[in-house]
Amino acid sequence: MGEYKRPVTEEDFEKNFKLKKPLMNATEVYYESSRCLYCYDAPCIQACPTGIDIPLFIKQLQTKNTEGAAKTIYDSNWLGNACGTVCPTGVLCEGACVYNHQDVPPLQIGRLQNYATTQVISKEKQLYTPGDDNGKKIAIIGAGPAGIACACELRVLGYQVTVYEAKEKPSGLTVYGIAPYKITNEEVLEEINYLQNQLGFVVKYNSPITKKEQLELLERSYDAIFLGVGLGKTSVLGLPGEDKKNVIGAVEFIEELRMKHHLLKVPNKVIVIGGGNTAMDAASEAARMGADEVILAYRRSKEEKGAYTFEYDLALSAGVKGMFNIAPVEITGEESATGVKFSKTHVVNGKLEEIEESEFVISCDLVIKATGQAKQKSFFDLIPDLEIDAKSRIIVKEDTNQTSNPKYFAGGDAINGGAEVVNGAYDGKLAAKGIHQWLTK
């Protein structure tokens, strides 16, 4: 039996997916913020992709200026609340905290950030107003972190902004693709509503942009276009049997889980193929949904996995078993998958190779492929003169995020191939400034 009972009610689901970083109370905030050394040239600021003035907002919390602390955060990062919860703080700001050199636990920066921003969101405190209308209109494709950040920054600068989103909810993978024990749907959507109510950008949901004619209409109707389209579906592995019924991509599995909660039925034996953070999330979630056995299979060694160590540890604590140096060869079964055939691997002269005659089958009821997401190349091909690199990522100018087609700007996973929410938030803000610079030069 697994560590978790199968959730049959929403209450069960919430118990199994209890938040990893619960909200602090005022007393905890007071004591934790008092530990800050307010370092000169603070390494935590350098480690934050959006460059939040962390010592300043902690000082503001310490002096009970919660609103000021939230404004300091949002001035740098328009998704300050989500990032306070979902950022891998252990490898970013908290990982850079000087306390790490003294065997003292680092300051809990993410939870302090989450507290400050939650206070203003719950009380609907008005921190921003749109800039004076400058008569120019911008279209944003994709309401993910990059698109939302770009929209907020542009509204402050006085632009009219319309966001076109293919799905029915905003914030991309923040709501559709991050494990529920990191952040709830409600928290994500409350932050977007909070920003939208203050800044008044328009979001058109269920409005995918997939045709050349649609893009040409946007080009005629708007002064600039921002591409925040993220990545596509889980990449195809090219394995025999990959098209069987109970074989699913990790991103698609997590999305279904985020939307259905306890109504999603996860079978008893699950194999997750992959070694990145998404693989860890999918495995951890399958275990929390009551699967008896969840095996995480990765073709390289444990040390070479792409996932953060804390993500792997979290999966293990949920009852997941890790198997390394095994490569999938085939998905077995008739119409539905009944197992995965693996081959053992080793490294020869720096190259990963399968060991001859080492094949074996592990039986399962569900296969989850966490093997990266496909890029949106076919969409990019619809845009004239848009340069993409060999990995199908959009090439942009470093200081403005402008593409080779000057009317288009881009950010987030479309340019970095898949990074954190905080990177998307940074890109969107940078692109908004780039658009402003281009249209006012």
Buried (B, 14 or more C-beta within 10 A) or exposed (E): EBEBEBBEEEEBBBEBBEBEBEBBEEEBBEEBBEBBEEBEEBBBBEBBBBEBBBBBBBBBBBEEBBBBBBBBBBBBBBBBBBBBBBBBBBBBBBBBBBBBEEEEEBBBBBBBBBBBBBBBBEEEBEBBEBBEEBEBBBBBBBBBBBBBBBBBBBBBBBBBBBBBBBBEBBBBBBBBBBBBBBBBBEBBBBBBEBBBEBBEBEBEEEBBBEEEEBBEEBBEEBBBBBBBBBBBEBBEBEBEBBEBEBBBBBBBBBBBBBBEBBEBEBBBBBBBBBBBBBBBBBBBBBBBBBBBBBBBBBBBBEEEBBBBEBBBEBBBEBBBEBEBBBBBBBBBBEEEBBBBBBBBBEEEEEEBEBBEEBBEEBEBBBBBBBBBBBBBEEBBEBBEEBEBEEEBBBEBEEEBBBBBBEBBBBBBBBBBBBBBBBBBBBBBBBBBBBBBEBBEE
